[in-house]
């Protein structure tokens, strides 16, 4: 049985961590395979949107596999922490928009996984949180850095220091996830969002993501230069000409990512 499932449907990649019996926890095997899949997606011109999810309806991911962690020596723990940090960094740096289809609880590393994505749609019954301090460790896959950037320093400190778990509804209110829906609707709503994005120019979407993610943490003058750089990439594309022709011909454009 593959621990990570990967398929592409209509230019949308669906990546599933497939360990429902252990709440889709990340062991080293999962991290290695997930990194391989993410690297493959990054190099694929055919993939326009990426959806990440977990198998089953109980958990998106409960984070690190603590049963495995108990068997590891200190060097192996460092190896695993580096592997999970690196794969989430790779997810955050994918040129394609990414959607976390949060089909259940997202705790610890599972929460950091969704933080690495551009959008999250969660089951309304899901609990979310960075619970690492309750295990006498800290978030090590980007949680201490991504969460404050998303919701502010004070609220992030509260969640991390108290190991607080919040509902999907609270996460919507904080701006952590886009919407909370019944669990059966999580993947369909994620696919719906993917379709609404992928109908637009794929090169333009990639460049818009580049401009936002690279510009948001710099000063405005530098960010505007990044935006100009991104815009200049789309000018010579055939998709841009196709959009103009489709407008004049009163039809829907057919974008090819060229």
C-alpha positions as CSV (number, residue, x, y, z in Angstrom):
1,X,0.0,0.0,0.0
2,X,1.4,3.4,-1.0
3,X,1.6,5.8,1.9
4,X,1.1,8.8,-0.5
5,X,-1.4,8.7,-3.3
6,X,-1.0,10.9,-6.4
7,X,-3.3,11.5,-9.3
8,X,-3.9,14.3,-11.8
9,X,-7.5,15.1,-13.0
10,X,-8.1,18.0,-15.5
11,X,-4.8,19.7,-14.6
12,X,-5.5,19.3,-10.8
13,X,-3.1,17.2,-8.8
14,X,-4.6,15.4,-5.8
15,X,-2.1,14.3,-3.2
16,X,-3.3,12.1,-0.4
17,X,-1.4,11.0,2.7
18,X,-2.7,7.4,3.0
19,X,-2.4,6.3,6.6
20,X,-5.9,6.6,7.9
21,X,-5.4,3.9,10.6
22,X,-2.9,6.2,12.4
23,X,-4.7,9.5,11.6
24,X,-2.4,10.1,8.6
25,X,0.6,10.8,10.8
26,X,4.0,11.5,9.2
27,X,6.6,8.9,9.6
28,X,9.9,9.1,7.7
29,X,8.6,7.0,4.8
30,X,5.7,9.4,4.3
31,X,8.0,12.4,4.3
32,X,10.4,10.9,1.8
33,X,7.6,10.0,-0.6
34,X,5.7,13.2,-0.1
35,X,8.9,15.1,-1.0
36,X,9.3,13.1,-4.2
37,X,5.7,13.8,-5.2
38,X,6.1,17.5,-4.5
39,X,9.3,17.7,-6.5
40,X,7.5,16.0,-9.4
41,X,4.6,18.4,-9.3
42,X,7.0,21.5,-9.2
43,X,8.5,20.4,-12.5
44,X,5.2,19.5,-14.2
45,X,3.8,22.0,-16.7
46,X,0.6,19.9,-16.9
47,X,-0.4,20.5,-13.2
48,X,-2.1,23.9,-12.6
49,X,-3.6,23.4,-9.1
50,X,-2.6,21.1,-6.2
51,X,-4.9,19.7,-3.6
52,X,-3.4,18.0,-0.5
53,X,-5.6,15.8,1.7
54,X,-5.6,12.9,4.1
55,X,-7.3,9.5,3.7
56,X,-10.5,8.8,5.6
57,X,-12.8,11.3,7.5
58,X,-11.1,11.4,10.9
59,X,-7.9,13.4,10.3
60,X,-6.2,15.5,7.7
61,X,-3.1,14.6,9.8
62,X,-2.4,14.4,13.5
63,X,1.3,15.3,12.8
64,X,4.4,13.4,13.6
65,X,4.2,9.7,14.1
66,X,4.9,9.5,17.9
67,X,5.2,5.8,17.9
68,X,8.0,6.0,15.4
69,X,9.5,9.0,17.1
70,X,9.8,7.0,20.4
71,X,12.1,4.5,18.6
72,X,14.4,7.2,17.1
73,X,17.7,8.4,18.5
74,X,18.5,12.1,18.6
75,X,20.1,12.2,15.1
76,X,17.1,10.4,13.6
77,X,14.8,12.9,15.3
78,X,16.8,15.7,13.7
79,X,16.6,13.9,10.4
80,X,12.8,13.7,10.6
81,X,12.4,17.3,11.7
82,X,14.5,18.5,8.8
83,X,12.5,16.3,6.4
84,X,9.1,17.6,7.5
85,X,10.4,21.2,7.5
86,X,11.9,20.8,4.0
87,X,8.8,19.2,2.4
88,X,6.5,21.9,3.8
89,X,8.9,24.5,2.6
90,X,8.7,22.9,-0.9
91,X,4.9,22.9,-0.7
92,X,5.0,26.6,0.2
93,X,7.3,27.3,-2.8
94,X,5.3,25.4,-5.4
95,X,4.6,27.6,-8.3
96,X,1.0,26.3,-8.6
97,X,-1.7,27.4,-6.2
98,X,-2.2,24.8,-3.4
99,X,-5.4,23.9,-1.5
100,X,-5.5,21.9,1.8
101,X,-8.6,19.8,1.8
102,X,-8.8,19.3,5.6
103,X,-11.0,16.3,5.9
104,X,-10.5,16.0,9.7
105,X,-8.4,17.0,12.6
106,X,-5.2,18.9,11.8
107,X,-2.9,18.9,14.7
108,X,0.8,19.6,15.2
109,X,2.6,18.9,11.9
110,X,-0.8,18.4,10.3
111,X,-1.7,22.0,11.1
112,X,1.7,23.1,9.8
113,X,0.9,21.2,6.6
114,X,-2.2,23.3,5.9
115,X,-0.3,26.5,6.8
116,X,2.1,25.8,4.0
117,X,-0.8,25.8,1.5
118,X,-2.4,28.9,-0.2
119,X,-5.9,27.9,0.8
120,X,-7.6,25.6,3.2
121,X,-11.1,24.2,3.2
122,X,-11.9,22.2,6.4
123,X,-14.5,19.9,7.7
124,X,-16.7,21.8,10.1
125,X,-16.0,19.1,12.8
126,X,-12.3,19.4,12.5
127,X,-10.1,20.6,15.4
128,X,-6.9,22.5,14.5
129,X,-3.9,23.5,16.6
130,X,-0.2,23.5,17.1
131,X,-0.1,21.2,20.1
132,X,3.7,20.6,20.2
133,X,4.4,22.3,23.5
134,X,2.1,19.8,25.3
135,X,4.7,17.2,24.2
136,X,7.6,19.3,25.4
137,X,8.7,20.3,21.9
138,X,7.9,23.2,19.6
139,X,6.5,23.4,16.1
140,X,9.4,22.6,13.8
141,X,7.9,22.6,10.3
142,X,7.2,26.3,10.0
143,X,4.4,26.8,12.5
144,X,6.2,29.4,14.7
145,X,6.9,31.4,11.5
146,X,3.8,31.0,9.3
147,X,1.1,31.3,11.9
148,X,2.2,34.7,13.2
149,X,2.4,36.0,9.7
150,X,-1.1,34.8,9.1
151,X,-3.0,35.8,12.3
152,X,-0.6,38.1,14.1
153,X,2.0,37.6,16.8
154,X,-0.2,37.7,19.9
155,X,-2.8,35.2,18.8
156,X,-0.1,32.9,17.4
157,X,1.7,32.9,20.7
158,X,-1.5,32.1,22.6
159,X,-2.2,29.1,20.3
160,X,1.4,27.8,20.5
161,X,2.1,28.5,24.2
162,X,-1.2,27.0,25.4
163,X,-1.3,24.1,22.8
164,X,-4.8,25.3,22.2
165,X,-7.1,23.4,19.8
166,X,-9.6,25.5,17.9
167,X,-12.7,24.6,15.8
168,X,-12.8,25.0,12.1
169,X,-15.3,27.8,12.6
170,X,-12.9,29.7,14.8
171,X,-10.2,29.1,12.2
172,X,-12.3,30.7,9.6
173,X,-12.8,33.7,11.8
174,X,-9.1,34.0,12.4
175,X,-8.4,33.8,8.6
176,X,-6.5,30.5,8.9
177,X,-8.9,28.6,6.6
178,X,-11.1,29.8,3.8
179,X,-14.3,28.0,4.8
180,X,-15.7,25.2,6.9
181,X,-18.1,22.7,5.3
182,X,-19.6,19.3,6.0
183,X,-16.9,16.6,5.8
184,X,-18.5,15.1,2.7
185,X,-18.1,18.5,0.9
186,X,-14.5,19.1,1.7
187,X,-13.0,17.5,-1.4
188,X,-15.8,18.6,-3.8
189,X,-15.5,22.2,-2.5
190,X,-11.8,22.1,-3.0
191,X,-12.2,20.8,-6.5
192,X,-14.7,23.6,-7.1
193,X,-12.2,26.2,-6.0
194,X,-9.5,24.5,-8.1
195,X,-11.8,24.6,-11.2
196,X,-12.5,28.3,-10.7
197,X,-8.8,29.0,-10.6
198,X,-7.7,26.7,-13.4
199,X,-10.1,28.2,-15.9
200,X,-7.8,31.3,-15.9
201,X,-4.4,31.7,-17.6
202,X,-2.1,29.2,-15.9
203,X,1.0,31.3,-16.4
204,X,-0.8,34.4,-15.1
205,X,-1.9,32.4,-12.0
206,X,1.7,31.3,-11.3
207,X,3.1,34.8,-11.8
208,X,0.4,36.3,-9.5
209,X,1.3,33.8,-6.8
210,X,4.9,34.6,-7.3
211,X,4.3,38.3,-6.9
212,X,2.2,37.9,-3.8
213,X,4.3,35.5,-1.9
214,X,7.6,37.2,-2.8
215,X,6.3,40.7,-2.3
216,X,4.3,40.4,0.9
217,X,7.3,40.2,3.3
218,X,9.2,43.1,1.7
219,X,8.8,46.8,1.5
220,X,6.3,48.2,-1.0
221,X,8.9,49.6,-3.4
222,X,10.6,46.3,-3.7
223,X,7.3,44.5,-3.9
224,X,6.2,46.7,-6.8
225,X,9.4,45.8,-8.6
226,X,8.6,42.1,-8.1
227,X,5.1,42.7,-9.5
228,X,6.5,44.4,-12.6
229,X,8.9,41.5,-13.1
230,X,6.1,39.0,-12.8
231,X,3.9,41.0,-15.2
232,X,6.6,41.1,-17.9
233,X,6.7,37.3,-17.9
234,X,3.0,37.2,-19.2
235,X,3.4,39.8,-21.9
236,X,4.9,37.5,-24.6
237,X,2.6,34.6,-23.9
238,X,0.2,33.2,-26.5
239,X,-2.4,32.9,-23.7
240,X,-2.5,36.7,-23.4
241,X,-3.2,37.0,-27.1
242,X,-5.8,34.3,-26.9
243,X,-7.6,36.2,-24.1
244,X,-7.8,39.3,-26.3
245,X,-8.9,37.3,-29.4
246,X,-11.6,35.5,-27.3
247,X,-12.9,38.9,-26.0
248,X,-13.2,40.3,-29.5
249,X,-14.8,37.1,-30.8
250,X,-17.3,36.9,-27.8
251,X,-16.2,33.4,-26.7
252,X,-14.5,31.8,-23.8
253,X,-10.7,31.7,-24.1
254,X,-8.8,28.4,-24.3
255,X,-5.6,28.7,-22.3
256,X,-2.8,26.3,-23.0
257,X,-0.2,27.6,-20.6
258,X,2.0,28.9,-23.4
